[in-house]
Amino acid sequence: MKHITYLLLAALACTTAGARPVIYSTYEKVKQANVVLLGTITNVDASVAIDVNRLEVYKGQFTERTLRLPFRDEYRETVESAGVMVSPGQTVLLFLRRTMDDSYVLVGGGQGAISVDGPHGEGEKESVKQLIVVESAKTETVRADTLSAMLKGSVIQKRAALDALLKSDLSPSNPMLNATLISLLDERDFTLRRDAVLALGRLGVQQALPELNRKLKDEQPAVRSAAAAALRDVSKPKPRKP
């Protein structure tokens, strides 16, 4: 039976030493995970027990009959600071990476667990499912169409899609994705406007030039700065893929 190791000690050590830990976005967790699971915590003592009867496998293969994550009191503060209260009845997403000895660790140490209880839970679950499609898709069309659908969804989905786009190597050839990104330039949340501007620049969307010029006068300095950078990016010739 493989063992599931809960590596929160590393994250705790980084905090104690004063070093700034690397923060993994949901897209980065999806990319690095061999297995993504959704389960409900049933018991918390020396370890955390996950109800395998209610386990959903989002990515990869998982055939374990039990799932217990070793857990110590000194880890609790670190986990709870990430919003995972580790209490019976809580539903969590787990991003697991397979190790050389065929066991598992959580991606990013203690960051590989996301609580999906509460009003944003459905958005988190849907985002992860869609990001798995983006990460595993064989064609650009599927990736672009999935990201476009996410950009029309909840705020959680929009943020996840923009993060993925800012790390992508997509070409600017999908009209629906380009139009959806341009529509986000008038979002009330300036962080969404900023990231949409940067995504248009990264993709090199020529049709967005008038809108990017307009964003040079946005009320938020961060958006204005992003627009200037995006205009420079769009002006650069995008290298062709082999």
N, C-alpha and C positions, 0 to 999 in steps of 0.2 A: 504494500500500500504506500503510495507516495505521501509525502508530508507537505503540508502547506505552511510556509513560514511567514510570520507577520513581522517584517523588518522595519519596525518603527525606531529601533535603537539608533540606527544611522541618522535618521532625521533629528532625533533628540540630541545626538552628539553634536551635529552641526549647529543646532540652536545654542547649546551650552557653550560651544567653542567660540561663538560670535560670528561664525561664517554664515553667509547668506545662502540658504539652500536653493537649488534649482527648482523653479516652479514649473510643473508640467501642466499644459493645457489638456482639455478633454481629447482633442485631436491627437496630441502627442501620446497620451495614454493608450488610445485606440491603436495607434501605429505600433507601439512597442509591445502591446499585450499579445500573447499567444492565445489566451483564453479570456473572455469577458463574461462574467456571470451576474445574474440578478438573484438575490436570495433574501430571506427574512431571518434576522437574528432570533434565536429561540432561547439562548441561555448565555450568561456571562459569569464566569468564575475565574479559574486560572487561564481559561482560553475562551474564545468566542465561538459558539456553535451556530452554524448556518443550517436552516431547514432544507435538506436536500429534496424533500418531497415537493417543495415549492420553488425549486431552483430552475431558473431559465438560463440557457446557454445562448449568449448573443453572438459569440465568435469562438471558433476553434472547436475542439472536442474535449469533453470532460466526462469521465466515467466513474469518478470516485463515488463510493457509497456513503462516505461521511466527509464532512468539511469542518475542521476545527482549526481556528487561527490562534496560536499561542498569544496570550495577552497578559501584561503585568500592570500593576497599579501605576508604576512610574511612567507608563506610556499614555495613560488616560488623558492627561492634559494636552499632550501633543495631538492626539486623535480628535479630541473634542474641539480644539482650536480650528480644525479643518471642517467643523460642522457635523462630524459623525459622532453622535452621542453614545454609541455602543450600548444600547439598552434593548432588552427583549421586546420583540414586536417591530423593531425598526427594519425597514427594507433598504438594502444597500446594493450598489453596483460595485463589483470587484474586478480590477484589471490585473490579471496574473501573467507573469512572465516565467516561462519554463527555464530552468537552470541546467547546467552541465550534468548534474547528477539526477536529472529527471524529476526534480521536485519543483515547487513553485514559490515565487516571491511576488509581493505586490509591486507594481510599477512605481518607481520613484519612492521606494520605501513606504512610509505611511500615507503617501498621497494617492495610492491606488485604490482607495475606497471612497465612494460618493454616496451620501444619503439621498434617497429619492422620495422620502416622505415630504409632505407639505405641498403647497400650491404649485411649486415648480417641478415636482417629481415627474409628471408625465412628459413635460418638455425635455427634461434631462434624459429620460429613457428613449424618447423618440430621437433626440439628437444623436445619442450613441449609436442607435441602429442605423441612422442615416450616414453617420461618419464611417461606420464599418463598410457600407456600400461604397462610399467615396474612396476609401483606402484600398478596397479590394477590386474595384471596377477595372475591367480590361480595356475599356475605351474612354476617350475624353468626353464623348457625348453623354454617357451614363454619369460620369463624375460631375459634369457641368449641370446636367438636368437635376441631379440630386441636390447639389448646392443651391441651385436656383429655387427649388421647392423649400429648402430650409430657410432661405432668405425671406420667404413669404410667411413663415411660421411665427412661433413665439419669440420673445426677446432672447430666451436661452438658445433657441435654434439659430437665430440670426448671429449671435455672438460666436457660436461654434462654427458656423459656416464661414464667417469672415476670418476667423483664426486659421481655418483650413486653407482658405484662399490666399492668405498672406504667406503661407508656406508652400503653395502649390507651384507647378510649372505649366499650368494650363495656357493655351493660346487664346487670343481674343476673338475666337471664331464662333462663339455661341451667342446669337442675338438675344435669346431669352435671358441668359445669365447677365449679359451686359446691360439690358434694359432694367432688370431687377436691381442690379447694383446702382444704377443711376437714380432709380426711384428712392433709394435709401438716403440720398444726399439731402433730403429734406426731413429726415427723422428728427424728432424732438430731442432725443438723447444724442449729445454731441459726440460721444465715443463711437456710436454707430455711424454717424456721418464721417468722422475721421477715418475709421477703418474701411468704410466703403470707398472713400477717396483713395486711400492707399492701395486697396485691392484693384481699383481701376488703373492706377498707375502701374502696378506690378503686372497686370495682364496686358498693358499697353493698348487700351481701348481708345482708338482715335476718335470715335463718335462722341466720346465723353469730353472732348476738349472744351467746348463752350461751357459745359456745366462745371468743369474743374476750374476754369477761369472765374466763373461766378463765385466759387467757394473761396477764392482769394480774398473775398470781402465778408466771409462768414463772421458772425459775432464772436466765435471762440478762436483764440490764438492757435490752439492745437490743430483745428481744422484748417486754418489759413496756412499754417506751416506744412501740413500734410498735402494740401493742394499744390503748393509750390514744388514739393518733392515729386508729387505725382505727375505734374506737367513736365518736369525734367525726364522722368521715366518714360512717359509716353513719347517724348521726342526722340528717345534712343531707338535705333533699329533693334527689334526683338530677334535674337538668333533663331534660325530655323532648326527644327529638330531633325536629326539624321533619319 
